[in-house]
Amino acid sequence: MHTVLIVDDSSIDRLRAGGLLNKSEGITIEYATDGKDALEKMELHIPDMVITDMDMPEMNGLELVARMRKMYPVVPVVLMTARGSEDLAVLALKAGASSYVPKRLLSGQLAQTVRQVFSVAREDRGRLRLMRRLCEKNVSFVIENDPELMASLVHFLQDTAATMGVCDDADRVRTGVALQEAMTNAYYHGNLEVSSTLREEDHRQFYELAKQRSEQLPYSQRHIHVSASYTNREAVFTIRDEGPGFDRSSLPDPTEPANLERACGRGLLLMHTFMDEVHYNDRGNQVTMIKRRKHSIPISPEPDTSEPEGHAS
């Protein structure tokens, strides 16, 4: 059972968001009226996720994200953005939020975004101490157009980055979101050739066309090629699809706050915000993303002296 804390000074918007998530199994909803109220409630019970409005009295969404990054770094934050709050939302994404949903698109995107963020927020600390001492790791995969395989691969890639010390607990989720967005682009827009413009025009038709093409030639036989190179300083991810590619210059600028309300380019915004570098090949069917370790993250944590190291049973 997941607990989601919804933060909004508008009772109508709070209940609307809560009503949308109440339809999802395994989610308990709690509410707060602004950032200050949210932090007070989190002192009593830490939720599994926070969904927050941006423009609120006492403490706005940006201030809440900054405080949570220090106090509760493992709790992901999803922003609800309204027209006029785009600049603030971009700053909040840079400050530590994990994703966002425009308020006008809550009914179509909120539950899906929450599931997406939860899917990359799992933690696996079993090999943390050993992996932090790994100096270099290179992997490559070729997978079918299978969302379950894509999700498993995202978990593997983000967990490896975290356990090698490239990213901290908060950035682990954000790294997973960026990887998932890149994988989703390769799947829908690359291999299945379904336009993101269609998603803006008709959300249902977008997914119906994707389902049809996933069972038709040549789309159904295409694969996604993924490679990752890790050191304890950075992780380099390369994701390539087998589609015809696209003209990236035709897409809206992902770093422009005015485009925050558009479904087209949403994944690009999250990728550019959560990764240190994002590059495309000339054909437009391959993206390379680089995530660098922050200096505050230790490469090799102090050994746990409570148990011996280096002995095999």
C-alpha positions as CSV (number, residue, x, y, z in Angstrom):
1,M,0.0,0.0,0.0
2,H,1.4,3.4,-1.1
3,T,0.6,6.7,0.7
4,V,0.4,9.8,-1.5
5,L,0.2,13.3,0.1
6,I,-1.6,15.8,-2.1
7,V,-0.6,19.4,-1.4
8,D,-2.8,22.2,-2.8
9,D,-4.4,25.3,-1.3
10,S,-7.5,24.8,-3.5
11,S,-9.8,22.3,-1.9
12,I,-11.4,21.6,-5.3
13,D,-8.1,20.7,-6.9
14,R,-7.0,18.6,-3.9
15,L,-10.1,16.5,-4.0
16,R,-10.0,16.3,-7.8
17,A,-6.5,14.9,-7.7
18,G,-7.4,12.6,-4.8
19,G,-10.4,11.3,-6.6
20,L,-8.4,10.4,-9.7
21,L,-5.9,8.4,-7.6
22,N,-8.6,6.8,-5.4
23,K,-9.4,4.8,-8.5
24,S,-6.0,3.2,-8.4
25,E,-5.6,0.1,-6.2
26,G,-3.0,0.2,-3.4
27,I,-3.0,3.9,-2.9
28,T,-4.0,5.8,0.3
29,I,-4.6,9.6,-0.1
30,E,-3.7,12.2,2.5
31,Y,-4.0,16.0,2.0
32,A,-2.2,19.2,3.0
33,T,-3.2,22.9,2.3
34,D,0.3,24.2,1.5
35,G,4.0,23.4,1.9
36,K,4.2,24.3,5.6
37,D,1.2,22.1,6.3
38,A,2.7,19.3,4.3
39,L,6.0,19.3,6.2
40,E,4.1,19.3,9.5
41,K,2.1,16.2,8.4
42,M,5.3,14.5,7.2
43,E,6.8,14.8,10.6
44,L,4.1,12.5,11.8
45,H,4.0,10.2,8.8
46,I,6.3,10.1,5.8
47,P,4.4,9.4,2.6
48,D,5.7,7.4,-0.3
49,M,5.1,10.3,-2.7
50,V,4.1,14.0,-2.6
51,I,2.0,15.6,-5.3
52,T,2.1,19.4,-5.0
53,D,0.7,22.5,-6.5
54,M,3.2,25.3,-7.3
55,D,1.5,28.5,-6.3
56,M,0.5,28.3,-2.6
57,P,0.6,30.6,0.5
58,E,3.0,30.1,3.4
59,M,5.3,27.8,1.4
60,N,5.0,27.3,-2.4
61,G,5.9,24.1,-4.4
62,L,9.4,25.2,-5.2
63,E,10.2,25.8,-1.5
64,L,8.6,22.5,-0.5
65,V,10.7,20.6,-3.1
66,A,13.9,22.3,-1.8
67,R,13.1,21.4,1.8
68,M,12.1,17.9,1.0
69,R,15.4,17.4,-0.9
70,K,17.2,18.0,2.3
71,M,14.8,16.3,4.8
72,Y,13.3,13.5,2.8
73,P,15.5,12.8,-0.3
74,V,14.0,9.4,-1.0
75,V,10.4,10.7,-1.3
76,P,9.6,11.6,-4.9
77,V,7.7,14.8,-5.7
78,V,5.3,15.2,-8.7
79,L,4.3,18.8,-9.6
80,M,0.8,19.9,-10.6
81,T,1.4,22.9,-12.9
82,A,-1.1,25.6,-13.9
83,R,-0.8,28.2,-16.5
84,G,1.4,31.0,-15.1
85,S,3.5,28.7,-12.9
86,E,5.7,27.3,-15.7
87,D,8.9,29.1,-14.6
88,L,8.5,28.0,-11.0
89,A,7.9,24.4,-12.1
90,V,11.1,24.3,-14.2
91,L,13.0,25.5,-11.2
92,A,11.4,22.9,-9.0
93,L,12.3,20.1,-11.4
94,K,15.9,21.3,-11.3
95,A,15.7,21.5,-7.5
96,G,14.6,17.9,-7.1
97,A,11.1,17.1,-8.2
98,S,10.7,13.8,-10.1
99,S,8.0,14.7,-12.7
100,Y,5.0,17.0,-13.4
101,V,1.5,17.0,-14.8
102,P,-0.3,20.1,-16.1
103,K,-3.5,20.6,-14.2
104,R,-5.6,20.7,-17.3
105,L,-4.3,17.1,-18.1
106,L,-4.8,15.6,-14.7
107,S,-7.6,13.3,-15.7
108,G,-5.5,11.7,-18.5
109,Q,-2.0,11.8,-17.1
110,L,-1.9,11.9,-13.2
111,A,-2.5,8.2,-12.5
112,Q,-0.1,7.2,-15.2
113,T,2.6,9.6,-14.0
114,V,2.2,8.4,-10.4
115,R,2.6,4.7,-11.5
116,Q,5.6,5.7,-13.6
117,V,7.4,7.4,-10.7
118,F,6.5,4.6,-8.3
119,S,7.9,2.1,-10.7
120,V,11.3,3.7,-10.6
121,A,11.3,4.5,-6.9
122,R,12.0,1.0,-5.6
123,E,15.2,0.6,-3.6
124,D,17.5,-2.4,-3.5
125,R,20.4,-1.9,-1.1
126,G,21.5,-5.6,-0.9
127,R,24.7,-5.0,-2.9
128,L,25.3,-1.3,-2.1
129,R,28.6,-1.7,-0.1
130,L,30.2,-4.0,-2.8
131,M,29.0,-2.0,-5.8
132,R,30.3,1.3,-4.4
133,R,33.8,-0.3,-4.7
134,L,33.3,-1.3,-8.4
135,C,35.5,0.9,-10.5
136,E,33.9,0.4,-14.0
137,K,31.0,-1.5,-15.6
138,N,29.8,-1.7,-19.2
139,V,26.6,-3.4,-20.3
140,S,24.5,-3.6,-23.4
141,F,21.0,-4.9,-24.2
142,V,18.8,-5.5,-27.2
143,I,15.2,-5.8,-26.2
144,E,11.8,-6.2,-27.9
145,N,9.1,-3.6,-27.9
146,D,8.0,-4.9,-24.5
147,P,7.0,-2.4,-21.8
148,E,7.7,-5.0,-19.0
149,L,11.2,-5.5,-20.3
150,M,11.7,-1.7,-20.6
151,A,10.6,-1.2,-17.0
152,S,13.0,-4.0,-15.8
153,L,15.9,-2.5,-17.7
154,V,15.2,1.0,-16.3
155,H,15.4,-0.5,-12.8
156,F,18.6,-2.2,-13.6
157,L,20.3,0.9,-15.1
158,Q,19.2,3.3,-12.4
159,D,20.0,0.9,-9.6
160,T,23.5,0.4,-11.0
161,A,24.1,4.1,-11.2
162,A,23.0,4.5,-7.5
163,T,24.9,1.6,-6.1
164,M,28.1,2.8,-7.8
165,G,27.7,6.2,-6.2
166,V,26.9,8.2,-9.4
167,C,23.7,9.5,-8.0
168,D,22.1,9.9,-4.5
169,D,18.7,8.6,-3.3
170,A,16.8,11.5,-4.8
171,D,18.6,11.6,-8.1
172,R,18.2,7.8,-8.4
173,V,14.5,8.3,-9.0
174,R,15.0,11.3,-11.3
175,T,17.6,9.2,-13.3
176,G,15.1,6.5,-13.6
177,V,12.4,8.9,-14.9
178,A,14.8,10.3,-17.5
179,L,15.7,6.7,-18.7
180,Q,12.1,5.7,-18.8
181,E,11.2,8.8,-20.9
182,A,14.0,8.0,-23.3
183,M,12.9,4.4,-23.5
184,T,9.3,5.4,-24.1
185,N,10.3,7.8,-26.9
186,A,12.2,4.9,-28.5
187,Y,9.2,2.6,-28.2
188,Y,6.3,4.9,-29.2
189,H,7.9,7.5,-31.4
190,G,10.8,5.5,-32.8
191,N,9.9,1.9,-33.4
192,L,6.1,2.3,-33.6
193,E,6.3,5.7,-35.4
194,V,3.4,7.2,-33.4
195,S,3.6,11.0,-33.4
196,S,3.7,12.9,-30.1
197,T,1.4,15.5,-31.8
198,L,-1.3,12.8,-31.9
199,R,-1.0,12.5,-28.1
200,E,-1.7,16.2,-27.7
201,E,-4.8,16.0,-30.0
202,D,-6.3,12.7,-28.8
203,H,-4.8,10.8,-25.9
204,R,-6.9,7.6,-26.5
205,Q,-6.2,7.5,-30.2
206,F,-2.5,7.7,-29.5
207,Y,-2.5,4.5,-27.5
208,E,-4.9,2.7,-29.7
209,L,-2.7,3.3,-32.7
210,A,0.4,2.2,-30.7
211,K,-1.4,-1.0,-29.8
212,Q,-2.3,-1.7,-33.4
213,R,1.3,-1.1,-34.6
214,S,2.8,-3.3,-31.9
215,E,1.2,-6.2,-33.7
216,Q,1.9,-5.1,-37.3
217,L,5.0,-5.4,-39.5
218,P,7.5,-3.8,-39.7
219,Y,6.9,-2.2,-36.3
220,S,6.5,-5.4,-34.3
221,Q,9.9,-6.7,-35.2
222,R,11.9,-3.7,-34.3
223,H,14.1,-3.6,-31.2
224,I,15.5,-1.1,-28.7
225,H,19.3,-1.1,-28.3
226,V,20.6,0.1,-24.9
227,S,24.1,0.4,-23.6
228,A,25.5,1.9,-20.4
229,S,29.0,2.7,-19.3
230,Y,29.6,3.3,-15.6
231,T,32.5,4.6,-13.6
232,N,32.3,5.9,-10.0
233,R,32.4,9.4,-11.6
234,E,29.6,9.2,-14.2
235,A,27.2,7.1,-16.1
236,V,26.7,7.3,-19.9
237,F,23.5,5.8,-21.3
238,T,22.8,5.3,-25.0
239,I,19.4,4.3,-26.3
240,R,18.7,3.6,-30.0
241,D,15.6,2.5,-31.8
242,E,15.2,0.9,-35.3
243,G,12.8,3.5,-36.6
244,P,13.4,6.0,-39.4
245,G,14.5,8.8,-36.9
246,F,13.1,12.3,-36.6
247,D,14.1,15.9,-37.1
248,R,14.7,17.1,-33.6
249,S,14.6,20.7,-34.8
250,S,10.9,20.3,-35.4
251,L,10.2,19.7,-31.7
252,P,9.6,22.5,-29.2
253,D,12.5,23.7,-27.1
254,P,12.3,21.3,-24.1
255,T,14.0,23.9,-21.8
256,E,11.5,26.6,-22.6
257,P,8.9,27.0,-19.7
258,A,6.2,28.1,-22.2
259,N,6.2,24.5,-23.5
260,L,5.6,22.9,-20.1
261,E,1.9,22.6,-20.8
262,R,2.5,20.6,-24.1
263,A,2.5,16.8,-24.1
264,C,4.8,17.1,-27.1
265,G,8.4,17.4,-25.8
266,R,7.5,16.5,-22.2
267,G,9.9,13.6,-22.1
268,L,12.7,15.8,-23.6
269,L,12.2,18.4,-20.8
270,L,12.6,15.8,-18.1
271,M,15.6,14.2,-19.8
272,H,17.4,17.5,-20.2
273,T,16.5,18.6,-16.6
274,F,17.5,15.3,-14.8
275,M,20.7,14.5,-16.9
276,D,23.8,16.6,-17.1
277,E,24.1,16.1,-20.9
278,V,21.7,14.9,-23.6
279,H,22.9,14.4,-27.2
280,Y,21.2,12.9,-30.4
281,N,22.8,11.4,-33.4
282,D,22.2,13.0,-36.9
283,R,19.5,10.5,-37.8
284,G,17.5,11.2,-34.7
285,N,17.0,7.6,-33.6
286,Q,19.7,7.5,-30.8
287,V,20.0,9.5,-27.7
288,T,23.0,9.6,-25.3
289,M,22.6,10.9,-21.8
290,I,25.3,11.5,-19.2
291,K,24.8,11.6,-15.5
292,R,27.7,12.8,-13.4
293,R,28.3,12.2,-9.7
294,K,27.9,15.1,-7.4
295,H,31.0,15.8,-5.2
296,S,28.9,15.4,-2.1
297,I,28.3,11.7,-2.8
298,P,31.1,9.5,-1.4
299,I,32.7,7.1,-3.8
300,S,33.7,4.6,-1.1
301,P,31.7,4.8,2.2
302,E,33.4,3.9,5.4
303,P,33.5,0.1,5.9
304,D,31.0,-1.4,8.4
305,T,33.2,-2.6,11.2
306,S,30.3,-4.6,12.7
307,E,31.1,-7.5,10.4
308,P,34.3,-8.7,8.7
309,E,34.9,-8.1,5.0
310,G,36.6,-10.1,2.3
311,H,35.7,-13.6,3.6
312,A,33.7,-16.1,1.6
313,S,31.7,-18.8,3.3
